[in-house]
């Protein structure tokens, strides 16, 4: 039998067949995914083959094959830095939810997420949430950030899960696609998904005022079928986003504005740091590349921890 993985709890997987039948499945033996050391061999969104067996007087499945993935999005494992954690597989697009405050989403987090999505050829849409709660000064920050990322080529949408602003626009993008929603804890993922599909009634929690961070409401990623012909993968809130090891020469390829200037640099292997006649440094000096993006590039290049945080407005 063949089905899609809708939920993973680490040891058991909820698999749904094309006929709509759902089975709780486990893995047969140990899987080794070629080319990736992962803490979770099977992820939500995977297509798997399984066979049925009786376990504790219940009919369950045993997964024995994972189909090739069209793509997947990964991050460094929290406890095992040399290993990765696959968040989801076989995605058409990712919606990264961003809030300016309560909790703040820093550009270093956004850029690391975007680099990973670019590396695996996954379209990302930036959703600036909680617009109904911002004063004019904070809205200016939203406009600034949206300008930075639209200039690069990313679609940016201002939304309010509570007032319904631009919910229809998001739903239109989701039609007939598998979409993942991600972001920090507390950015309003569950509230937004509930606004998109009220019947789901996902659990939501308030922001922790002590730490100004959201409390985790989703322990494991889970996929849902929506009433308007779409699939959604809801993910746990992510505190940080570690980029999986890349060669220094390829990091710039996943910053579209840097990649587009690569051929204009004097040296083919230019890292855009101290090299002479560097088109990227020239564009930076002319404010054609956002300093926050270049700073994120340097952080990833130098292997700095993402928790190095600075204000989105700062300049060198």
N, C-alpha and C positions, 0 to 999 in steps of 0.2 A: 504494500500500500504506500501511497505517496501523499504528503501533506505539507502544509506550512507551519512553522513553529510560531505560535502566538504568545507563548509565555515560557520563561525559563526561571526556575527557582534554584538553579545550581545543580541539583541532582535529578529533578523531574522536569519534563517538558510537555507543555500542552500543545498538541498537534491537531490541526484541523484539515480534513481532506477536502477535495473539490466538491464532494457531495454534501459537505456541511457537517459531517460526523466528527466529533471531538474525542480524542483519546489522550490519556496521561501516559507518557512514554519515558523510558530511561535509555541510557546509552549501553550498547553492547561492547564490552571491553573498553579499551582506550583509543581515542581518536588522535591522530597526529595530522594537523593541517599543514600541508607542505608550504614552507616559506614563512611561517608565522608561529611564534611561540606565544600561545594565548592561555590565559587562565580559564577561559571558557571555550571549549571546542565547538559548541553549538550556540547560535545566537538567535534571537527573535528575528523573524524574516527569512530564516534559512528554509530551503526546500529539502526535505529528508524522505528517505525510504524507511519503512518500518514494518515489522511483522507482529502479529498479535500473539499474546500468551496469557495464561491465567496466573495472576499473582495475588496471593492472599484472598483467594476466591473471587477476585475481580479481574475483568478483562483489561489488560494494559498492553502497551506497545513496547517493542524493543527497536531502537533506531540502529540501523547497520550501515547507512550510507548518507552522506551529505552531498547534494548536488553542487556543481560549480556555482560560485557566487558571481553575480554581475558586478557587485561592489560590496563594500562594508566600511563602516566607520569605526575607528579604534582610538583608544587612548592608553596611556601608560597605566599599568596596574598600580593601585594605591600602595600596596604593601611590597610588591615585587617589581622594582623599577625596570628590570631587564625584560619583564614580560609585558604583554599587552592585554587589554580587555576589549573584546569586540562588543560594541554597544548594540549594533543592529546590522542586518545584512539585506541586500537586494532592495535598496531604496531608490525611489525616483527623485526625492528631494528632501531637504532638511530645513525646518524652520527653527532658526536660533532666536530665542526670545531674550530681549535686552531691556533692562530698566536702568535709569540714570541713578536712582537712589532707592533705598528700601526694597531690595538690596541693590548696591551699585554693581554694574557690569563693566569691568575695565577693558580697555582696548587690547591689552595683552591677552586676555581670555578670548575675546572675539577673534583676534588675528590667529591665535593658535588653532582655534576651532576651524576657521576658514582654510588654513594651510592644510589641515588634515583632510577636509572635504575636497579641496582641490587635488590633493595627492591621489584620492580614490575616485575622482571624476564625479562627485556628487554635487548637484546644484544646491546652493544655500540661499534662502530668503531670510533677511533680517527683519524681525518683528519688534518694533519699539512699543512696549506695552505700558499700561497705566497712564496714558496721556491725560486722563481725566483728573489725575491727582497732582499734576505739575503746575507750578507757577510759571510766569512768562520767562524768567531767567533759565529755569530748567528746560523749558520747551526750546529755548535757543540752543542748549546743549544737544538736544535731540536733533534739531535741524542741522547743526554743525556735523554731528556724526553721520547722519543720513547723507549729507552732501559728500563727505569723505568717501563713503562706501559706494554711493551711486556713481561717483566719478570713476571709480575703479571698474564698475560694471555690475555690482550687486544690486538686486532688487530690495528696496527698503519700504516697509509699510508701517505707518503709525496705527496702533490699535488700542482699543480699550475693551477688555473682556467684560467689564461691568456695564458700560454704556452701549456696547455692541458696535462701536465705531470700526468700520472696515472689515467686519466679520464676513460679510458676503464676498468681499474681494479675496479673502483667504480661502474661503470655501470653493470659490471658482478655480483657484490654483490647485486645489486638492482633488478635484473631480477625476475619477478613474486612475488615481495614482496612489502609491504607498508613500506616506510622508512621515517623517520623524519630527517630533517636537522636543527641543532640548534647551538647556539654559541652567543658570544657577537655581538652587532651591529658593523658592519665594518669589520668582519672577512672574508667577501667575499662569503656569502651564495648564494646570488642572482646571482653573477657572476659565481659561480661554477654550479649552477642549469642551468643557461643559456648555459654553456659549455656542460653540459650533454644533454640538450634538447633545442637547440637554438630557436625552434618554440614558446617556452613559453614567451621568451622576458620579463623576470621579471625586475622590476625597480631596478636600483642600484644607490647608492649615494657615493660620495667621503667621505673620513674620515674628520671629523671636526678637523682642525689643532689646534684650540684653546683648545679643551679638549682631543685631541688624542683618541676620541671615535667615533664610527660610528654613523651616524644619522639614526634613525629608518626609514626603507623603507616599512616594512610590519606592518600594524596596527593589523591585526588579522591573526591567522593561517589559511592556506588554503591548500586543497589537490588538486593535479593535476594528471590526467592520462597521462602517457608518452607513446611514440610511440613504445618502445621496451618491452612492457608488464610489466610495473612497475607503482607503485603509489608513489607519493612523497608528504610529508607534509612540507610546508615551514612555518617557525615560525618567529614571531617578534624577533629582537635582544634582548637578555637578559643581563641586567647589572649585576645582582646578582642572586644567586640561593640559596634560603633558603630551608633547609631540613625540611620536615614535621616532627613533633614531633615523636621521637622514644624513646623507653625505653633504658636507658643507656646500659643495658646488651645485647641489640640486635645490637647496632651500629657496633660493630666489625664484626658481621656476614656478613656485606655488604662490607667489605674490604677483598677480597679473601685471600690475603697473611696473614692477621691476623686470619681469620676463619680457615685456614689450620693448624695453630699452636695452636689453642684453646685447643685441647685435651691434649697437652703437658704441659700446665700450672698446677701448684700444686693445685690451687683452681678452681672449676668448674665455679664459678661466677667471675673469675678474670677480672678486667677492664684494666689490663696492664698499671697501673700507678705506684703504690708503692708496689704492692704485691710481696712477696718473691717467688723465683723460677718461675718467669714468662718467658715463652718461647718466647713471643713477645719482651720483653725488651732485652732478650739475643740476639735474632736475630737482633734487632736494633743496639746493641753494636757491633755486628759482620758485620755490613753493609749488612745484608741479607734482610733488609727492608729499603726502602728509608725514610730518615728523613722527607722529605716533606709530605709523606703519613701519617706518624705517627703524625705529627703536625696537619694535617687536621683532623685526627681521634680525637685528643684531643680537637680541636676547636668545632667540632660537639658535642662531649661528654659534653663539658662545656657550650654549647649554645652561643659561641662567634659569633659575627657578621662576615659574610664572608669578609667584607671589610678590615679585618685585613690582610694586604698584606706584604709579604716578598719575597726576591729574591729566585728563584728556587734553587740556589746553596748554600744557607746559611746552616750552621751546628751549632749545639748547642755549 
